[in-house]
C-alpha cells in the first residue's frame, strides 16, 4: 500500500533518514500549499497546508499553491469527489483529509 500509516513519522524522519531516503516519498507543505497524492494515476490522499506525510516511493505528488487562488479546477474536483464516499473504514481518513482541505481553501479564499 503506497499510503502507510507510519507510527511516529517525525521520529522515523529524524532517527532513520537513510531509510526514509531509500524507501519513502516525504511530503512537507508550506502554509500556502496543499497537495494531491496519486498512485497509479488515482488520487489516494489530499494533504492540507503545513502537513508532513510519508508515502512509499512510487507515488506522484502534485503541490498546489493556494496563496492567490484557492479554487480548484473542475477536472480536479471531479477526480477528488470519489474520495468523499467513505465506503470502507480506511477511507474515513481520506474523507477527513478532504474536508480539512476544503475548509482551509474556504478560509484562505
Order of alpha helices (4+ residues) and beta strands (2+ residues): alpha-alpha-beta-beta-beta-beta-beta-alpha-alpha
